[in-house]
Amino acid sequence: MAVATALALITGQLAGSAALAGVTGADIAASPADEWLSYGRDYGEQRFSPLDTVNAGNVAGLGLAWSSDLDTARGQEATPLVHNGVMYVSTAWSKVRAYDATNGKLLWAYDPQVPRETLVRACCDAVNRGVALYDNKVYVGTLDGRLVALNAATGKVVWSIVAVPNSHDYTITGAPRVVKGRVVIGEGGSEYRARGYLAAFDAQTGKLAWKFNTVPGDPKKGFENKAMARAAKTWAGNWWTVGGGGTVWDSITYDPKTNLVLFGTGNAEPWNPAPMGRKGDNLYTSSVVAVNADTGAYAWHFQETPEDRWDFDSDAQITVADVTIDGAVHHVAIHAPKNGHVYVLDVKTGKFLSAKAFVPVNWTSGIDPVTGRPMLNPDARYEKTGKPWISVPGAVGGHSWQPQSYSPATGYLYIPANIAAFPYMAAKDWQPSAIGFQTGLDGAATAMPANTQIREGAKAQSTGALVAWDVAHQRQAWRADLPSPWNGGVLSTAGNLVFQGTAGGSFVAYSADKGEKLWSFPTQTGVIAAPMTYAINGQQYVAVLVGWGGVWDVASGVLATMGGAAHNISRLLVFKLGANGQLPAAPEPAKMVLDPPLPFGTPAQIAKGAGLYARYCSVCHGDAAVSGDLNPDLRHSGVIANAQALRMVVLGGALHSEGMVSFKSALTAPDAEAIRTYLVHRANEDKALASN
């Protein structure tokens, strides 16, 4: 026993010493085949590996080499990094772990102790998409807005700063990138009161080097630069009082050839333009923006969704590649944002080259082939028509944050696509509030009804696909249809392989050229993260985080679990050829029985409660009070049987430490009772539906 312990300690020390060799910018630029040094592997975020030991001819022999159960039970979205035999990975709640990448031995673990009440300003689960490596440090952004540098050998904090302007409107869920000795990070919060930005911090000290705001501030205070002054001309109303939005919550790409940092921006705030008098294109929201990597100075922008009122963020991963188009090689940025189109832009100038829809689209009748500007469907301006609008794609996007992959071998972009509609209706007399989502929508009017036929129809029309897109010719090469949206990110390799996890609980390998399904592994849980691959001593490994979660689970109601294996079991899975590891049997999910109190209250109370629930509760507890796997389903909660108990939770903050903060800044005791009336009503509706 003592000998084994000593050997384990020595192994950990050796791994830590190796990590001290550090990672340089030259290392990331070179992208050694056997390592994975940055979120998208290389600066261009291609997520293509030149490793081919595992290939289309032998992938059937892939087996589980090792796994590690995680101590968080939220959505897992991170891509692991590997350097010198050590794997570094972030998990939900912004925790970080380091493993021996050959056998899964845990070397160290770091918990930033994010307050659980932070969830109230995190629209889409307590997720984290990854860490960055540089020198002998590991960098992680935390959900509560810190940027932390850890010692790569020990996991001890080297420095920690608050990277966001305040602790009540902003979050960080994205992975940092290191560019020229600086840690570059954005933020989340476009549905709250956030003003978007991208910032760069000195990797050694955490000192701010530069910051680029994505939307203009209060005109009375002047503008920071000419870019903000130009942007202000595309706004109207008093947008700055609610921040303006445009947050940079995911995509960041560095291009050494042009020394530009490219990033995507989120929607304008609130979604519905009318309440704040918002008019115009609202730059630089829902855009790809390029800034100088040394100074953060504006270089160019391309707006993909002017007048965004549908939450069509442009925060999806931006991939840089050299593509031969019409016989000439172009250095391009390839982007497939939420609005459903694949855009090809010149990296140096931002010039629009082309755009084509990769999923069904109805919010626009087409993209101008010269300017790239969409021709908006008049009916999609729901705040002007006063009618409900069902958009395809919807707010989850034709492609959300789940990373795409580009293979230089095939010339295909592999997109984890969602085919899912979303209903929009402008709220009447809406005003911003001190807490909660700020969308300006009437979520009660568009909530899923207690109707089996409508629910089944919605499920049938909500699907997913892995789309292989021929970038040079802007057309689909092949497509693997999936039964639900919200599947995992993608990895492509020189072994003619594409890997993706699914909402249905499978990790799958396809042939990259034809889309033939070659191998799959049952993960026991939905997969949303992207896989990666590395090699040690000539042995290639493929790794993926599994664990269901994210916005589709917490907010989409009856659609949340339609994929099949949505139950959250958070693990890190690592595969290699010839391995035969087995997962323990999955626990049976608890069976929930609807046993609500008898319905009460007037129709007016129920209607009021429906509106309040939709605005303040649905983003965590689900559309029409139907929750996914991660958050409490309030139809089953004991608090709806007792008015005082519900007031203690909703107004008194009795469950503050578990993430349920007090909403007394926005709600009154009669409001809380109206919400309880609605929840009891909904529980009885679904009980009756189930018995029919």
C-alpha positions as CSV (number, residue, x, y, z in Angstrom):
1,M,0.0,0.0,0.0
2,A,2.8,2.4,0.9
3,V,4.7,1.6,-2.2
4,A,1.6,2.2,-4.4
5,T,1.0,5.5,-2.7
6,A,4.6,6.6,-3.2
7,L,4.5,5.6,-6.9
8,A,1.3,7.6,-7.3
9,L,2.9,10.6,-5.8
10,I,6.0,10.3,-8.0
11,T,3.8,10.0,-11.1
12,G,1.9,13.1,-10.1
13,Q,5.1,15.0,-9.5
14,L,6.5,13.9,-12.8
15,A,3.4,15.0,-14.6
16,G,3.5,18.3,-12.8
17,S,7.1,18.9,-13.7
18,A,6.4,18.1,-17.3
19,A,3.6,20.7,-17.3
20,L,6.0,23.3,-16.0
21,A,7.7,23.2,-19.5
22,G,4.9,25.5,-20.4
23,V,3.0,26.4,-23.6
24,T,4.1,29.2,-25.8
25,G,2.3,31.1,-28.5
26,A,4.6,29.4,-31.0
27,D,3.4,26.1,-29.7
28,I,-0.2,27.0,-30.3
29,A,0.6,28.3,-33.7
30,A,2.5,25.1,-34.6
31,S,-0.4,22.9,-33.2
32,P,1.6,19.7,-32.6
33,A,-0.4,16.7,-33.8
34,D,-0.1,14.8,-30.5
35,E,-1.4,17.6,-28.3
36,W,-4.5,19.8,-28.0
37,L,-3.3,23.2,-26.8
38,S,-6.2,25.6,-27.3
39,Y,-10.0,25.4,-27.3
40,G,-10.3,24.8,-31.1
41,R,-6.9,23.0,-31.2
42,D,-5.3,25.7,-33.4
43,Y,-5.6,29.4,-33.7
44,G,-7.9,29.0,-36.7
45,E,-10.3,27.0,-34.5
46,Q,-10.6,24.3,-37.1
47,R,-10.9,21.4,-34.7
48,F,-9.2,19.1,-37.2
49,S,-6.5,16.7,-36.0
50,P,-3.8,15.3,-38.3
51,L,-3.7,12.1,-36.2
52,D,-4.8,9.0,-38.2
53,T,-3.8,6.0,-36.0
54,V,-7.5,5.8,-35.3
55,N,-9.1,5.8,-38.8
56,A,-12.1,4.8,-40.8
57,G,-10.7,1.3,-41.3
58,N,-10.2,0.5,-37.6
59,V,-12.4,2.8,-35.6
60,A,-14.7,-0.2,-34.9
61,G,-12.0,-1.3,-32.4
62,L,-12.2,1.8,-30.3
63,G,-13.0,1.1,-26.7
64,L,-13.2,2.9,-23.3
65,A,-9.7,3.4,-22.0
66,W,-10.6,5.3,-18.8
67,S,-13.3,7.5,-17.4
68,S,-13.7,9.9,-14.5
69,D,-17.0,10.8,-12.7
70,L,-17.3,14.5,-12.0
71,D,-18.5,16.2,-8.9
72,T,-20.9,18.5,-10.7
73,A,-24.3,17.6,-12.1
74,R,-25.0,20.4,-14.6
75,G,-24.4,20.6,-18.3
76,Q,-20.8,19.7,-19.4
77,E,-19.6,21.8,-22.3
78,A,-15.8,22.0,-22.1
79,T,-13.2,20.7,-24.5
80,P,-10.2,19.2,-22.7
81,L,-6.7,20.4,-23.4
82,V,-3.6,18.1,-23.4
83,H,0.1,19.1,-22.9
84,N,3.0,16.9,-22.0
85,G,0.9,14.0,-21.0
86,V,-1.4,16.1,-18.7
87,M,-5.1,16.7,-19.5
88,Y,-6.7,19.9,-18.2
89,V,-10.5,20.3,-18.3
90,S,-13.1,22.6,-16.8
91,T,-16.4,21.3,-15.6
92,A,-19.7,22.9,-14.6
93,W,-19.5,25.7,-11.9
94,S,-16.1,26.7,-13.5
95,K,-14.2,23.9,-11.7
96,V,-10.9,22.7,-13.2
97,R,-9.2,19.3,-13.1
98,A,-5.8,17.9,-14.2
99,Y,-5.4,14.2,-15.1
100,D,-2.7,11.9,-16.2
101,A,-3.9,11.7,-19.8
102,T,-2.8,8.0,-20.2
103,N,-4.8,6.5,-17.3
104,G,-7.1,9.2,-15.8
105,K,-5.3,9.6,-12.5
106,L,-6.4,12.9,-10.9
107,L,-3.4,15.1,-10.3
108,W,-5.2,18.1,-8.9
109,A,-8.6,19.8,-8.7
110,Y,-9.6,23.5,-8.3
111,D,-13.0,24.8,-7.2
112,P,-13.5,28.6,-7.5
113,Q,-16.4,28.4,-5.1
114,V,-18.9,30.1,-7.4
115,P,-21.9,31.2,-5.4
116,R,-24.9,29.1,-6.4
117,E,-27.1,32.2,-6.6
118,T,-25.1,33.2,-9.7
119,L,-27.5,31.1,-11.6
120,V,-30.1,33.9,-11.5
121,R,-28.0,35.8,-14.1
122,A,-26.8,32.8,-16.1
123,C,-29.3,32.3,-18.8
124,C,-28.3,28.8,-19.7
125,D,-27.0,26.6,-16.9
126,A,-23.8,26.7,-14.8
127,V,-21.6,25.7,-17.7
128,N,-18.0,26.3,-18.7
129,R,-16.5,25.6,-22.1
130,G,-12.9,25.2,-21.3
131,V,-9.5,26.5,-20.1
132,A,-6.5,28.1,-21.8
133,L,-2.8,27.1,-21.4
134,Y,0.2,29.4,-21.5
135,D,3.6,29.3,-19.9
136,N,3.1,27.2,-16.8
137,K,-0.4,28.4,-16.1
138,V,-4.0,27.3,-16.7
139,Y,-6.6,30.0,-17.2
140,V,-10.3,29.8,-16.5
141,G,-13.2,32.2,-16.6
142,T,-15.7,31.7,-13.8
143,L,-19.4,32.0,-13.9
144,D,-19.4,34.9,-11.4
145,G,-17.1,36.9,-13.7
146,R,-13.6,36.2,-12.5
147,L,-10.6,35.4,-14.6
148,V,-8.2,33.0,-12.7
149,A,-4.7,31.9,-13.4
150,L,-3.7,28.6,-11.9
151,N,-0.3,26.9,-11.5
152,A,-0.3,24.1,-14.1
153,A,1.6,21.8,-11.8
154,T,-0.4,22.2,-8.6
155,G,-3.7,23.9,-9.4
156,K,-2.9,26.7,-6.9
157,V,-4.1,30.2,-7.7
158,V,-1.4,32.5,-9.2
159,W,-3.7,35.5,-9.7
160,S,-7.4,36.2,-9.9
161,I,-9.2,39.3,-11.1
162,V,-12.8,40.4,-11.6
163,A,-13.1,40.6,-15.4
164,V,-16.6,41.9,-15.7
165,P,-18.0,45.4,-14.8
166,N,-20.4,44.2,-12.1
167,S,-21.5,41.1,-10.3
168,H,-25.2,41.2,-11.0
169,D,-25.5,41.5,-14.8
170,Y,-22.6,39.6,-16.2
171,T,-21.2,36.0,-16.3
172,I,-18.4,34.2,-18.0
173,T,-19.0,30.7,-19.6
174,G,-16.7,30.8,-22.6
175,A,-13.1,29.5,-22.9
176,P,-10.3,32.0,-22.8
177,R,-7.7,32.2,-25.6
178,V,-4.1,33.3,-25.2
179,V,-2.9,35.7,-27.9
180,K,0.6,37.2,-27.9
181,G,1.0,36.8,-24.1
182,R,-2.4,38.0,-23.3
183,V,-5.5,36.2,-22.1
184,V,-8.5,37.2,-24.2
185,I,-12.0,36.7,-22.8
186,G,-15.6,37.9,-23.3
187,E,-18.7,37.7,-21.2
188,G,-22.4,36.6,-21.1
189,G,-25.4,38.7,-20.2
190,S,-27.3,40.0,-23.3
191,E,-30.6,39.1,-21.7
192,Y,-29.8,41.1,-18.5
193,R,-28.3,44.6,-18.4
194,A,-25.0,44.0,-20.0
195,R,-22.9,46.0,-22.4
196,G,-20.8,43.6,-24.5
197,Y,-17.1,43.7,-24.9
198,L,-13.9,41.7,-25.6
199,A,-10.9,42.2,-23.3
200,A,-7.3,41.2,-23.2
201,F,-5.4,40.7,-19.9
202,D,-1.6,40.3,-19.3
203,A,-1.1,36.5,-18.9
204,Q,1.5,37.0,-16.2
205,T,-0.2,39.6,-14.0
206,G,-3.9,39.8,-15.0
207,K,-3.5,43.6,-15.8
208,L,-6.0,44.8,-18.5
209,A,-4.2,45.4,-21.8
210,W,-7.1,46.5,-24.0
211,K,-10.9,46.4,-24.2
212,F,-13.2,46.7,-27.1
213,N,-16.9,47.5,-26.4
214,T,-19.3,46.0,-28.9
215,V,-22.1,48.5,-28.5
216,P,-22.1,52.3,-27.7
217,G,-22.8,53.6,-24.2
218,D,-24.6,56.7,-23.1
219,P,-24.1,59.3,-25.8
220,K,-24.1,62.1,-23.1
221,K,-20.8,60.6,-21.8
222,G,-19.1,60.6,-25.2
223,F,-17.7,57.6,-27.0
224,E,-14.5,55.7,-26.4
225,N,-13.4,55.7,-30.1
226,K,-14.6,56.3,-33.6
227,A,-16.0,52.8,-33.9
228,M,-18.4,53.5,-31.0
229,A,-19.4,56.9,-32.5
230,R,-20.2,55.2,-35.9
231,A,-22.1,52.4,-34.1
232,A,-24.3,54.9,-32.2
233,K,-25.7,56.2,-35.5
234,T,-27.3,52.8,-36.0
235,W,-29.2,52.9,-32.7
236,A,-32.3,54.8,-31.4
237,G,-34.1,55.2,-28.2
238,N,-32.4,54.8,-24.8
239,W,-30.7,51.5,-25.3
240,W,-27.8,52.1,-23.0
241,T,-30.1,52.1,-19.9
242,V,-30.4,48.3,-20.2
243,G,-26.8,47.8,-21.5
244,G,-27.5,47.2,-25.1
245,G,-26.3,43.6,-25.3
246,G,-23.9,42.3,-27.9
247,T,-22.0,40.1,-25.4
248,V,-19.1,38.0,-26.5
249,W,-20.0,34.8,-24.7
250,D,-18.2,32.3,-26.9
251,S,-16.4,32.7,-30.2
252,I,-12.8,34.1,-30.3
253,T,-10.4,33.3,-33.1
254,Y,-6.9,34.7,-33.6
255,D,-5.4,34.9,-37.1
256,P,-1.6,35.3,-37.1
257,K,-1.5,36.1,-40.9
258,T,-3.4,39.4,-40.3
259,N,-2.7,39.8,-36.6
260,L,-6.5,40.1,-36.1
261,V,-8.7,38.7,-33.4
262,L,-12.1,37.8,-34.8
263,F,-15.1,37.4,-32.5
264,G,-18.8,37.0,-32.6
265,T,-21.3,39.2,-30.7
266,G,-24.7,38.5,-29.2
267,N,-28.2,39.9,-29.7
268,A,-29.3,43.5,-28.9
269,E,-31.1,43.9,-25.6
270,P,-34.0,43.5,-25.1
271,W,-35.1,41.1,-27.9
272,N,-38.2,43.1,-28.6
273,P,-37.0,46.5,-29.9
274,A,-40.2,48.4,-29.1
275,P,-40.1,49.0,-25.4
276,M,-36.8,50.9,-25.4
277,G,-37.5,52.6,-28.7
278,R,-34.7,50.6,-30.3
279,K,-34.5,51.1,-34.1
280,G,-31.8,50.5,-36.8
281,D,-29.2,47.9,-37.3
282,N,-27.8,48.2,-33.8
283,L,-24.1,47.7,-34.4
284,Y,-22.1,45.8,-33.5
285,T,-24.6,43.2,-32.3
286,S,-25.1,39.9,-34.0
287,S,-21.9,40.5,-36.0
288,V,-18.4,39.2,-36.7
289,V,-16.0,41.8,-35.5
290,A,-12.2,42.0,-36.1
291,V,-9.8,44.0,-33.9
292,N,-6.0,44.4,-33.9
293,A,-4.5,41.8,-31.6
294,D,-1.9,44.3,-30.1
295,T,-4.2,47.2,-29.4
296,G,-7.8,46.1,-29.6
297,A,-8.4,48.7,-32.2
298,Y,-11.4,48.2,-34.6
299,A,-10.4,46.7,-38.0
300,W,-13.7,45.6,-39.6
301,H,-17.1,44.1,-38.9
302,F,-19.8,42.2,-40.8
303,Q,-23.3,42.2,-39.4
304,E,-25.1,38.9,-40.0
305,T,-28.4,39.8,-38.5
306,P,-29.3,43.5,-38.6
307,E,-32.2,44.5,-36.3
308,D,-31.9,41.2,-34.4
309,R,-35.1,40.6,-32.4
310,W,-34.9,36.8,-32.4
311,D,-31.8,36.2,-30.3
312,F,-29.8,35.2,-33.4
313,D,-26.4,35.7,-31.7
314,S,-23.3,35.5,-33.8
315,D,-21.4,33.9,-31.0
316,A,-20.9,30.5,-32.7
317,Q,-17.4,29.4,-33.4
318,I,-15.5,31.2,-36.2
319,T,-13.2,29.0,-38.2
320,V,-10.3,30.4,-40.3
321,A,-9.0,28.4,-43.3
322,D,-7.5,28.7,-46.8
323,V,-10.2,27.6,-49.2
324,T,-10.0,27.3,-53.0
325,I,-13.1,29.1,-54.5
326,D,-13.5,29.4,-58.2
327,G,-9.9,28.4,-58.8
328,A,-8.3,30.9,-56.4
329,V,-7.2,30.4,-52.8
330,H,-9.0,32.6,-50.3
331,H,-8.0,33.1,-46.6
332,V,-11.5,33.1,-45.1
333,A,-13.5,33.1,-42.0
334,I,-16.3,30.5,-42.0
335,H,-19.2,31.1,-39.7
336,A,-22.5,29.3,-39.2
337,P,-24.4,31.4,-36.6
338,K,-27.8,30.9,-35.1
339,N,-29.6,32.6,-38.1
340,G,-29.2,29.5,-40.2
341,H,-26.6,30.5,-42.8
342,V,-23.0,29.6,-43.5
343,Y,-21.1,32.8,-44.1
344,V,-17.7,33.0,-45.9
345,L,-15.8,36.3,-45.3
346,D,-12.4,37.5,-46.2
347,V,-10.3,37.5,-43.0
348,K,-8.2,40.6,-43.8
349,T,-11.0,42.9,-44.9
350,G,-14.2,41.4,-43.7
351,K,-15.5,41.4,-47.3
352,F,-18.6,39.3,-47.8
353,L,-18.0,36.4,-50.2
354,S,-21.1,34.3,-49.8
355,A,-23.9,32.9,-47.6
356,K,-26.2,30.0,-47.9
357,A,-28.8,28.5,-45.6
358,F,-27.9,25.1,-44.1
359,V,-31.2,24.7,-42.2
360,P,-34.8,25.8,-43.1
361,V,-35.1,29.6,-42.7
362,N,-38.2,31.8,-42.8
363,W,-37.2,35.0,-41.1
364,T,-35.6,36.2,-44.4
365,S,-36.5,35.7,-48.0
366,G,-32.8,35.5,-48.9
367,I,-29.4,37.1,-48.6
368,D,-28.3,39.8,-51.0
369,P,-25.4,38.1,-53.0
370,V,-23.4,41.4,-53.2
371,T,-23.8,42.9,-49.7
372,G,-24.7,39.9,-47.6
373,R,-27.6,41.7,-46.1
374,P,-30.7,39.7,-45.3
375,M,-34.0,40.6,-46.9
376,L,-36.2,40.5,-43.8
377,N,-39.7,38.8,-43.9
378,P,-42.1,41.6,-42.7
379,D,-44.0,39.1,-40.6
380,A,-40.9,38.4,-38.6
381,R,-41.0,41.9,-37.2
382,Y,-43.5,40.7,-34.5
383,E,-43.4,43.9,-32.5
384,K,-44.8,45.7,-35.6
385,T,-47.4,43.2,-36.5
386,G,-48.7,42.6,-33.0
387,K,-49.1,38.9,-33.9
388,P,-47.2,35.8,-32.8
389,W,-44.4,34.8,-35.1
390,I,-43.0,31.3,-35.3
391,S,-39.5,31.5,-36.5
392,V,-37.3,28.9,-38.1
393,P,-34.7,28.7,-36.8
394,G,-35.7,29.8,-33.4
395,A,-33.8,31.2,-30.4
396,V,-31.8,28.0,-29.9
397,G,-30.4,28.7,-33.4
398,G,-29.7,26.7,-36.5
399,H,-26.3,26.3,-34.9
400,S,-25.6,27.4,-31.3
401,W,-22.3,27.3,-29.4
402,Q,-21.6,23.6,-30.0
403,P,-18.3,23.7,-31.9
404,Q,-18.2,23.0,-35.7
405,S,-15.1,21.4,-37.3
406,Y,-13.4,22.1,-40.7
407,S,-11.4,19.4,-42.4
408,P,-8.8,20.5,-44.9
409,A,-8.8,16.9,-46.2
410,T,-12.4,17.0,-47.3
411,G,-13.0,20.8,-47.6
412,Y,-16.2,20.2,-45.4
413,L,-17.4,22.2,-42.5
414,Y,-19.2,19.8,-40.0
415,I,-22.0,21.6,-38.3
416,P,-24.1,20.4,-35.3
417,A,-27.4,21.7,-36.6
418,N,-30.7,22.3,-34.9
419,I,-34.0,22.3,-36.8
420,A,-36.3,23.8,-34.2
421,A,-38.8,26.7,-34.3
422,F,-39.5,29.2,-31.6
423,P,-42.6,31.5,-31.0
424,Y,-42.2,35.2,-30.5
425,M,-44.8,37.7,-29.4
426,A,-44.3,41.2,-28.1
427,A,-45.3,41.9,-24.6
428,K,-47.7,44.8,-24.0
429,D,-46.5,47.7,-21.8
430,W,-43.3,45.9,-21.0
431,Q,-40.8,47.7,-18.8
432,P,-37.3,46.5,-17.7
433,S,-37.0,45.1,-14.2
434,A,-34.2,44.8,-11.7
435,I,-33.9,41.1,-11.9
436,G,-34.5,38.3,-14.5
437,F,-34.5,38.0,-18.3
438,Q,-35.1,41.2,-20.2
439,T,-36.6,40.1,-23.5
440,G,-39.8,42.1,-23.8
441,L,-41.7,39.0,-25.0
442,D,-45.1,37.6,-23.9
443,G,-44.0,34.1,-23.0
444,A,-47.3,33.2,-21.5
445,A,-49.1,33.8,-24.8
446,T,-46.7,31.5,-26.6
447,A,-46.3,28.8,-23.9
448,M,-46.8,25.2,-25.0
449,P,-50.5,24.3,-24.4
450,A,-51.7,21.2,-22.5
451,N,-52.6,19.5,-25.8
452,T,-51.2,16.2,-26.7
453,Q,-51.6,16.7,-30.4
454,I,-49.8,20.1,-30.4
455,R,-47.0,18.8,-28.2
456,E,-46.4,15.7,-30.3
457,G,-46.4,17.9,-33.4
458,A,-43.9,20.2,-31.9
459,K,-41.7,17.3,-31.0
460,A,-41.9,15.9,-34.5
461,Q,-40.8,19.2,-36.0
462,S,-37.9,19.7,-33.6
463,T,-35.0,17.6,-34.9
464,G,-31.3,17.8,-35.4
465,A,-28.6,16.9,-37.9
466,L,-24.9,16.6,-38.4
467,V,-24.4,18.6,-41.6
468,A,-21.3,18.2,-43.8
469,W,-21.0,21.5,-45.7
470,D,-18.9,21.9,-48.8
471,V,-17.5,25.4,-48.1
472,A,-16.1,26.1,-51.6
473,H,-19.4,25.4,-53.3
474,Q,-21.7,26.5,-50.4
475,R,-23.8,23.3,-50.5
476,Q,-24.5,20.3,-48.4
477,A,-22.2,17.3,-49.0
478,W,-23.9,14.9,-46.7
479,R,-26.2,14.9,-43.6
480,A,-26.8,12.6,-40.7
481,D,-30.3,13.2,-39.4
482,L,-30.8,13.1,-35.6
483,P,-34.1,12.7,-33.7
484,S,-33.7,15.9,-31.6
485,P,-31.8,19.2,-31.5
486,W,-29.0,20.1,-29.0
487,N,-26.4,17.5,-29.9
488,G,-22.7,17.8,-29.3
489,G,-19.8,19.6,-30.9
490,V,-17.7,18.0,-33.6
491,L,-14.1,16.7,-34.2
492,S,-12.7,15.8,-37.6
493,T,-9.4,13.9,-38.1
494,A,-7.0,12.9,-40.9
495,G,-8.2,9.3,-40.3
496,N,-11.3,10.2,-42.4
497,L,-13.4,10.4,-39.3
498,V,-15.9,12.8,-37.7
499,F,-16.9,12.3,-34.0
500,Q,-20.0,13.7,-32.4
501,G,-22.0,13.0,-29.2
502,T,-25.8,13.1,-29.3
503,A,-28.7,14.2,-27.1
504,G,-29.8,10.6,-27.3
505,G,-26.8,9.3,-25.4
506,S,-24.4,8.0,-28.0
507,F,-20.8,9.0,-29.0
508,V,-20.6,8.3,-32.7
509,A,-17.9,8.2,-35.4
510,Y,-18.8,8.8,-39.1
511,S,-16.6,8.6,-42.2
512,A,-15.7,12.2,-43.0
513,D,-16.1,11.9,-46.7
514,K,-19.4,10.2,-46.9
515,G,-21.1,10.3,-43.5
516,E,-21.3,6.5,-43.1
517,K,-21.8,5.6,-39.4
518,L,-18.9,3.5,-38.4
519,W,-18.9,3.2,-34.6
520,S,-20.9,4.3,-31.5
521,F,-20.6,4.0,-27.8
522,P,-23.6,4.4,-25.3
523,T,-22.8,7.3,-23.0
524,Q,-25.8,6.9,-20.7
525,T,-26.5,10.7,-20.9
526,G,-26.9,13.4,-23.4
527,V,-23.7,14.9,-24.9
528,I,-23.3,18.5,-25.8
529,A,-19.6,19.1,-25.5
530,A,-17.1,18.7,-28.4
531,P,-14.6,15.8,-28.5
532,M,-10.9,16.1,-28.9
533,T,-8.0,13.8,-29.6
534,Y,-4.3,13.4,-28.7
535,A,-1.5,10.9,-28.7
536,I,1.0,9.7,-26.1
537,N,3.8,7.2,-27.0
538,G,2.3,6.5,-30.4
539,Q,-1.1,5.7,-28.9
540,Q,-4.0,7.9,-30.0
541,Y,-6.8,8.8,-27.6
542,V,-10.2,10.4,-28.2
543,A,-11.8,12.2,-25.3
544,V,-15.2,13.8,-24.6
545,L,-17.1,15.3,-21.7
546,V,-20.6,13.9,-21.3
547,G,-23.4,15.3,-19.2
548,W,-26.8,16.8,-20.4
549,G,-27.6,20.4,-19.8
550,G,-27.6,23.9,-21.2
551,V,-30.5,26.1,-22.4
552,W,-32.4,23.4,-24.2
553,D,-32.7,21.4,-21.0
554,V,-33.5,24.2,-18.6
555,A,-35.9,26.3,-20.8
556,S,-37.6,24.3,-23.6
557,G,-40.3,22.6,-21.5
558,V,-41.8,19.4,-23.0
559,L,-39.1,19.4,-25.7
560,A,-36.2,19.2,-23.2
561,T,-36.0,15.5,-22.8
562,M,-37.3,14.4,-26.3
563,G,-33.8,13.3,-27.3
564,G,-34.1,10.1,-25.2
565,A,-31.1,10.0,-22.8
566,A,-31.2,13.5,-21.4
567,H,-30.6,12.5,-17.8
568,N,-27.4,14.1,-16.5
569,I,-24.6,11.8,-15.6
570,S,-21.4,14.0,-15.7
571,R,-18.3,12.1,-16.8
572,L,-15.1,12.4,-18.8
573,L,-14.7,9.5,-21.2
574,V,-11.4,8.6,-23.0
575,F,-11.1,6.0,-25.7
576,K,-8.3,4.2,-27.5
577,L,-8.0,1.2,-29.8
578,G,-8.2,-2.2,-28.2
579,A,-9.5,-0.9,-24.8
580,N,-12.6,-2.6,-23.3
581,G,-13.5,-0.6,-20.3
582,Q,-17.1,-0.6,-19.1
583,L,-19.2,2.1,-17.4
584,P,-21.1,1.2,-14.3
585,A,-24.8,0.7,-14.8
586,A,-26.7,3.9,-15.1
587,P,-29.1,4.7,-12.2
588,E,-32.8,4.6,-13.0
589,P,-34.2,8.2,-13.2
590,A,-36.7,9.0,-10.5
591,K,-40.3,8.6,-11.5
592,M,-42.2,11.8,-10.9
593,V,-45.9,11.5,-10.1
594,L,-48.2,14.5,-10.5
595,D,-50.1,14.9,-7.3
596,P,-51.0,18.6,-7.1
597,P,-53.4,20.4,-4.8
598,L,-56.9,21.1,-6.2
599,P,-57.0,24.0,-8.6
600,F,-58.0,27.4,-7.2
601,G,-58.0,31.0,-8.1
602,T,-59.8,33.1,-10.7
603,P,-59.0,33.1,-14.4
604,A,-57.5,36.5,-14.0
605,Q,-55.2,35.3,-11.2
606,I,-54.1,32.3,-13.4
607,A,-53.4,34.6,-16.4
608,K,-51.4,37.0,-14.2
609,G,-49.4,34.1,-12.8
610,A,-48.8,32.7,-16.3
611,G,-47.3,36.1,-17.4
612,L,-45.1,36.4,-14.3
613,Y,-43.9,32.8,-14.5
614,A,-43.0,33.2,-18.1
615,R,-41.0,36.4,-17.4
616,Y,-39.2,35.5,-14.2
617,C,-39.3,31.7,-13.8
618,S,-39.4,29.9,-17.2
619,V,-35.8,30.5,-18.2
620,C,-34.8,28.1,-15.3
621,H,-37.9,26.0,-14.7
622,G,-39.1,25.5,-18.2
623,D,-41.7,26.6,-20.7
624,A,-45.2,26.2,-19.4
625,A,-43.8,25.0,-16.0
626,V,-42.4,21.8,-17.5
627,S,-38.8,21.4,-16.4
628,G,-35.9,19.5,-17.9
629,D,-33.5,17.3,-16.0
630,L,-31.4,19.9,-14.1
631,N,-33.8,22.3,-12.3
632,P,-36.8,21.5,-10.1
633,D,-40.1,20.9,-11.9
634,L,-42.4,23.2,-10.0
635,R,-45.5,21.2,-10.9
636,H,-44.1,18.5,-8.5
637,S,-42.8,20.9,-5.9
638,G,-44.3,20.8,-2.4
639,V,-44.2,24.6,-2.1
640,I,-47.1,25.1,-4.5
641,A,-49.3,23.5,-1.8
642,N,-48.5,26.2,0.7
643,A,-48.8,30.0,0.0
644,Q,-46.4,30.9,2.9
645,A,-43.8,28.3,1.8
646,L,-43.8,29.7,-1.8
647,R,-43.5,33.3,-0.5
648,M,-40.5,32.3,1.6
649,V,-38.8,30.9,-1.5
650,V,-39.8,33.5,-4.1
651,L,-39.7,36.6,-1.9
652,G,-37.7,35.6,1.2
653,G,-34.9,33.8,-0.6
654,A,-35.2,30.7,1.6
655,L,-33.3,28.7,-1.0
656,H,-30.7,31.4,-1.7
657,S,-27.7,29.0,-1.1
658,E,-29.1,26.6,-3.7
659,G,-29.4,29.2,-6.4
660,M,-33.0,30.4,-5.9
661,V,-32.6,34.0,-4.9
662,S,-35.3,36.4,-3.7
663,F,-37.3,38.1,-6.4
664,K,-38.8,40.7,-4.1
665,S,-37.2,43.5,-6.1
666,A,-39.7,42.7,-8.9
667,L,-42.5,40.7,-7.3
668,T,-45.0,41.2,-4.5
669,A,-46.9,38.8,-2.3
670,P,-49.9,38.9,-4.5
671,D,-47.6,38.2,-7.5
672,A,-46.2,35.2,-5.7
673,E,-49.7,33.9,-5.0
674,A,-50.6,34.4,-8.7
675,I,-47.6,32.3,-9.7
676,R,-48.6,29.6,-7.3
677,T,-52.2,29.7,-8.7
678,Y,-50.7,29.2,-12.2
679,L,-48.4,26.4,-11.1
680,V,-51.3,24.5,-9.5
681,H,-53.4,25.0,-12.6
682,R,-50.6,23.7,-14.9
683,A,-50.0,20.7,-12.7
684,N,-53.7,19.8,-12.8
685,E,-53.8,20.3,-16.6
686,D,-51.0,17.9,-17.2
687,K,-52.3,15.4,-14.7
688,A,-55.6,15.4,-16.6
689,L,-53.7,15.1,-19.9
690,A,-51.7,12.1,-18.6
691,S,-54.9,10.3,-17.5
692,N,-56.6,10.6,-20.9
